[in-house]
């Protein structure tokens, strides 16, 4: 059996948590792996899911952040208990 990448595991966990928090709202949660990192993209069309609330949920699934001043990625949010990706993006519905 094929093992899911950590970013795919993060996407699966995000999908599950969003489903519980926002019942009835359809989310698209996609993971990607590439040289130097991984990412998860979360999109939805229902304005009932506030971007701030979604970002609060998904933020814990990101390892850290990019520090543009020093041009480095800082691992400031790592967790041994959660699957994580290097970047986690939310794409809110357009107004």
TAURLIN-V521365 format. One record per residue. N is the residue number from 1. RES is the residue in one letter. SS is DSSP state (helix for helix, strand for strand, loop for the rest). Layout:
N_RES_SS, N_RES_SS
This chain:
1_X_loop, 2_X_loop, 3_X_loop, 4_X_loop, 5_X_loop, 6_X_helix, 7_X_helix, 8_X_helix, 9_X_helix, 10_X_helix, 11_X_helix, 12_X_helix, 13_X_helix, 14_X_helix, 15_X_helix, 16_X_helix, 17_X_helix, 18_X_helix, 19_X_helix, 20_X_helix, 21_X_helix, 22_X_loop, 23_X_loop, 24_X_loop, 25_X_loop, 26_X_loop, 27_X_strand, 28_X_strand, 29_X_strand, 30_X_strand, 31_X_strand, 32_X_strand, 33_X_strand, 34_X_strand, 35_X_loop, 36_X_loop, 37_X_strand, 38_X_strand, 39_X_strand, 40_X_strand, 41_X_strand, 42_X_strand, 43_X_strand, 44_X_strand, 45_X_loop, 46_X_loop, 47_X_loop, 48_X_loop, 49_X_loop, 50_X_loop, 51_X_helix, 52_X_helix, 53_X_helix, 54_X_helix, 55_X_helix, 56_X_helix, 57_X_helix, 58_X_helix, 59_X_helix, 60_X_helix, 61_X_helix, 62_X_strand, 63_X_loop, 64_X_loop, 65_X_strand, 66_X_strand, 67_X_strand, 68_X_loop, 69_X_loop, 70_X_loop, 71_X_loop, 72_X_strand, 73_X_strand, 74_X_strand, 75_X_loop, 76_X_loop, 77_X_loop, 78_X_loop, 79_X_loop, 80_X_loop, 81_X_loop, 82_X_loop, 83_X_loop, 84_X_loop, 85_X_strand, 86_X_loop, 87_X_strand, 88_X_strand, 89_X_strand, 90_X_strand, 91_X_strand, 92_X_loop, 93_X_loop, 94_X_loop, 95_X_loop
